[in-house]
């Protein structure tokens, strides 16, 4: 079992471990690290599509209360269907860790894309409008984001915002 990694060799160990633990997916690369775990790019074999898989740190997966909360949130998120929300496809547990399979969004976060760059006012209004529409849809369905910020909004190659995290 592995809990964390700090170098490329550990990344290869993680990818190998994940490919064995979750055989429905082919794990291709490490994408990033957040406060609660790690994000990987994988290929869902059955549907031949790219997905993002968030694997939570073991400390969260082994906490029974957190695990129940995580499962409830995953189900609530999977019920949402909006073009500006990252879709949730699956969730589960392995080796004491919880995971979430989501739509893979190529591109950068709004934070990274707009950092130090003058954004066209009309483009900014469009992005804000789309984000507000997605948040309204989530709220109408009983889901509150609680951490909306530019780092949690991804922009597709066509600059369409997708709320995640």
N, C-alpha and C positions, 0 to 999 in steps of 0.2 A: 504494500500500500504506500502511496505517496500523498503528502499533504500540501506541499508547496514547491515552487521552483524558483531558481535565481539565475539560471544560465541556460544556454542552448541544449546542453546534454540533458538537463532536467526536463526541458520542453519536449525533447524526443521521448523521454520516458513517459511523460504524461500522455502524449499522443498515442504511444503504443498501448498504454494501460487503458485509455478510453476506447480505442479500437477493439480491444478484447472485451471490455465491460459492457459496451453498447454496440453490438455488432450490426445493428440496423443502420448505423452511420459510419462513414469513413471520415475520420478526423484528419484535417489537412494542416491546420496551423493554429497557433496561439494568436489571439487578436489583442487581448488586453486584460488588465487586472483592475478590479474594483474593490470597494470596501468589504464586500461580502464573498468574493470569489473570483473566478477566472472565466474568460470568454474565449471560445474557440470557434473557428470556422470548420464546418463539416459538410459532407455530402450525404443527404438522405438517399440511401440506395434504392428503396422501393419506388420512389417517385422521381428519382434523378434530379434533385434540386439541391441547391446550396441552402444551408441553414446555419444559424448561430446557436451555439449551445453554451448556456451559462451553467457552470458547475460551482455550487456553493462550497465554501470551506467546510471541512469536516465538523468543526465546532457547531455550525448551524444545523447540519444534517442529523447530528446526534441528539439535538435538543428536541424532545418530543413536542413541546408547545410550539416551538418555531416551525417544526416540520408540518404540523397541522395547519398553522397559519399560512405557510408557503403553499400547501396543497389547495387551500381555499382561494388564495389569491391567484394561483395559476388557473384554476377553473373559471374564476370570474373574468380574468383577462382573455381566456380562450373564447368566451362568449361574445366578446367585443368584435365588431366588424366595421372598420372605418379605414379609408385609404391613407390616413395620416397617423395611424397607430400601428406599431409593429405587431404582426400577428403571432399568436402563440399556438404552436402545433402539438406539443406534448410536454409531459413532465414525469419525473419519477425519482427513484433512489437507487444507488448502488454503493457498495463498500462504505456505508455510513455517510454518503454524500447525496445531496439533492441536486437535481438538474432541471433545466428548463430549455426546451427546444423552440426556437423562434425563427421568424422570417429573417433571412440574411439581407442586410442593406449595405450594398457597396457604397463607399463614399466616406465622408468625414462628418463629425459633429458640427452643429451650427457654431459652437464655440470656436472650434479650430478653423472652420471655413471663413468666419467673419472677423477673426482676431486681427486687428490692425488694418482692416480693409474697410473702405467706405462702401456701404451697401446702398444700392439704389433705393430711394424711399418707396417706390411702387413695389419693388421686390420684397422689401421688409414688411410692408402692409400685407402682401399676399401670404408670406410665410406666417405672420402673426395670425391672420384670419384662419388659415388652415390649422394651425396649432390650437386656436380657440375652438374651432369646430370639433376637433378630435377630443379635446378636454370636455366639451359639452356632451358629446356622445358617451364618453366614459362616465361622467356624472349622472347622466340620465339612466345609466345602467348600474348605478350604485358603486362605481369604482372611482376612488379619489387618488390622484397620482402622488401627492405629498412631496415630490422632489423635482418639480419642473424647473429646468434651467437649460441654458444653451448646450451644455455638455451632454444632456440627455435627449437632445433632439438631433437626429441624424438627417443628413441631406442626401437624397439620391443623386445620381449623376445628372438628373434633370432638375435639380434643386427643389425637389418636393420634400417637405419635412415629414419625418416619421418619429413619433414620440416613443421612446423606449425606457428601459430601466424602471 
